[in-house]
């Protein structure tokens, strides 16, 4: 049994039946040619291939017969549609099959007009059907019925092709059942290699392409003699005996695989300009077939291996796979296989043939040694009819984009990360080589494979890597180590970085947050420093001795989510000239602000913190921050991911959290402590802690909105005997549950909206200023009585009696809070999906969705709008909360 995993193989699963017998002589091992990616089609899902003139189709994957599709596209027998698709799964009709046969046999179809009486063939297809009919390639159901729109079956398509090859020239060839005779002869001619269909099943374009390619490689025949056979009626009849056609022209060597001078259909039809070399290798050393047309390469297509592994394929595993009899006869060959070789072993690593060692480096009974194989290494095993074994090892490596893809240049700059091929140097990728880079952005990690077959390194494939982030639960160092994150164990790849900062020697702290870069099979290639760029950094303004005994140091800490706490310090390490000191700093006195700034931290089981001063922590006074502006003078450059912690130094002294330069308020004369992403000075700012007076903070930006949805419950904090109120709420457009000791369920109610909020030292939320009309904000009321509706025309969103301008960046949040009246019940019963719910939200919806939900209804509610600029200058919304409490049909 052969398993079809659609080109995706689980780690460590060969996906193919192990072969334990020697494959020589009479055991057929016809390799099914597939256009596997030059890189990791089954590992990286890239679908790459070496292509000359043939254009790849957007909808053709490694599961399809890419070799056949590319060859037939190049020679014009089967082509795709105007959208760049081949439609491999579309069924082929009988009249479409006639078109394919005419393209293949190069019939001048216009000369056959009016040669049939078929009445059920499409007008466009009729000349093709007539050409095939006149030349004896096809027949109809009757004199007038052809069945043009019927799907062509395996036996029907095979019979057309076999007639083109020279078979079925006499009535006696069909026997008592033409389907059985056709399938028998088609199988002998190898028409069905790579096609898994029953005789009467309909064929897809993918199937037909493979059958036609097989026909191009098949022998043309002619009647050589006749045999006298029983006719089943007590008498005898003659039956044609077909023999291969031969010729002396050199063009009859164009397609190999049959005896020299035997005429293949492709040689005859294309006069030797279509050539096939079935004894070559691809960029990684895989046994492969190379097709060319008119001296231009169509593509090089790898054979199908007998086994594929993405986990470590040990010597014992490979020994069991090919069998002891094969291994015992193998001899290592240091040059590529040639046609007369038998019982030879050739090995390729990243396209380079291994010229040292012997078979014992790769095969060993019961051996667990992986040799050059390992986790994340694509290991493929090929075995031919002469007992020759080819082992192919393809490694996956890592690079990182250093800028966004440049559409004008068609390139993206990259830097190599972790373990890399010795001697490989690459600074940029080009769109002409890799279409995928158009979607890559700065800091994206990129998986790649590379080959040195030609002598110099060449990148063969690229794909965006996945970064896994979560809480570390366990880890083990070493190249066969692992890290367990959020319940899943991620083993290190064989080619993982090896250092203690980004590699398998990394010492994690259990319970800390970590991020790792994994290949397509989940093996870790690199430990991303971003893992501790936010989650494991804390801002400390003051240090102090805990008591006169001076046995403990405490600090006021602000974490990146805005949580404040007083923490106990075990040790704190500072830097001298950028280098972290090896001994901890002695802290004395109270309110010690000398060492204020950002620190990486770890915490032990006693909740004691070890702090290490960040490399890029900075301190500046008199700083101006402008909403929407990336550059912060004297500090650095922020972006949409930068977290701003803004602390008022007067009034309520609230701390507010903002994400992104478009959300932070404009601030003047602020004191700033900042840290760069990944603690790398070449990166954008990651977190910025700002202190400023209330008058120096423009709170018109309201993306820091707190929206109360529903009072959930109340309980008593036994530590201080105070009530804690639990609310379902929206924070910055995200539905969460918050706890507060001040937002009670008497003074506050569902539907209240606040421009900002703060979090106290215990993690409890406090409401800020109510959302109100301002320079960049507006609160509008909707009433059914005023015939208020929601409508969209172009980019103008009309809500009630007011027009707003929206674009793709406008954030629209819908909140439905049914009023306790008849029209509120209509909202619950006719609009909301759950008519028993207290509220329902639609967060981040588009304007068309908002309009569609209330089409045909008048509405009651409120609108909380935030503009991108002063609303006297623009109607463009940055965000809007639309609160609907009742509806009435128009």
Secondary structure as UniProt FT lines:
FT   TURN            6..7
FT   TURN            11..12
FT   TURN            25..26
FT   TURN            41..44
FT   STRAND          50..51
FT   TURN            58..59
FT   TURN            62..63
FT   HELIX           66..75
FT   TURN            82..83
FT   TURN            88..89
FT   HELIX           94..105
FT   HELIX           109..112
FT   TURN            113..114
FT   HELIX           123..134
FT   TURN            135..136
FT   TURN            148..149
FT   HELIX           154..165
FT   HELIX           171..174
FT   TURN            175..176
FT   HELIX           178..188
FT   TURN            189..194
FT   TURN            199..200
FT   HELIX           205..217
FT   STRAND          221..230
FT   STRAND          236..244
FT   HELIX           250..253
FT   TURN            260..261
FT   HELIX           265..270
FT   TURN            271..272
FT   STRAND          274..281
FT   TURN            283..284
FT   STRAND          287..293
FT   TURN            294..295
FT   STRAND          296..302
FT   STRAND          307..309
FT   HELIX           315..322
FT   HELIX           324..329
FT   STRAND          331..332
FT   TURN            339..340
FT   STRAND          344..349
FT   TURN            350..351
FT   STRAND          352..353
FT   HELIX           359..361
FT   TURN            365..366
FT   TURN            371..372
FT   TURN            375..376
FT   STRAND          378..383
FT   STRAND          389..394
FT   STRAND          397..401
FT   TURN            407..410
FT   STRAND          411..417
FT   TURN            422..423
FT   STRAND          428..430
FT   TURN            431..433
FT   HELIX           435..439
FT   TURN            442..443
FT   STRAND          445..451
FT   TURN            453..454
FT   STRAND          458..464
FT   STRAND          466..476
FT   TURN            479..480
FT   STRAND          482..485
FT   TURN            486..487
FT   STRAND          488..492
FT   TURN            494..495
FT   TURN            500..502
FT   TURN            504..505
FT   TURN            510..511
FT   STRAND          513..518
FT   TURN            520..521
FT   STRAND          524..528
FT   HELIX           529..532
FT   TURN            535..536
FT   STRAND          537..545
FT   TURN            548..549
FT   STRAND          553..559
FT   TURN            560..561
FT   STRAND          564..573
FT   STRAND          575..576
FT   TURN            577..578
FT   STRAND          579..580
FT   TURN            594..595
FT   STRAND          597..603
FT   TURN            605..606
FT   STRAND          608..613
FT   STRAND          618..625
FT   TURN            627..628
FT   STRAND          631..632
FT   TURN            633..635
FT   STRAND          636..637
FT   TURN            640..641
FT   STRAND          643..648
FT   TURN            651..652
FT   STRAND          655..659
FT   TURN            661..663
FT   STRAND          667..676
FT   HELIX           677..679
FT   TURN            681..682
FT   STRAND          685..692
FT   HELIX           694..696
FT   TURN            699..700
FT   TURN            703..704
FT   STRAND          706..717
FT   TURN            718..721
FT   STRAND          722..731
FT   TURN            732..733
FT   STRAND          734..740
FT   TURN            745..747
FT   TURN            750..751
FT   STRAND          753..754
FT   STRAND          757..759
FT   TURN            761..762
FT   STRAND          765..767
FT   STRAND          777..782
FT   HELIX           784..786
FT   STRAND          790..793
FT   TURN            794..795
FT   STRAND          796..799
FT   TURN            800..801
FT   STRAND          802..805
FT   TURN            808..809
FT   STRAND          811..816
FT   HELIX           822..826
FT   HELIX           827..831
FT   TURN            835..836
FT   STRAND          840..845
FT   HELIX           847..853
FT   TURN            854..856
FT   STRAND          857..867
FT   TURN            871..873
FT   STRAND          876..889
//
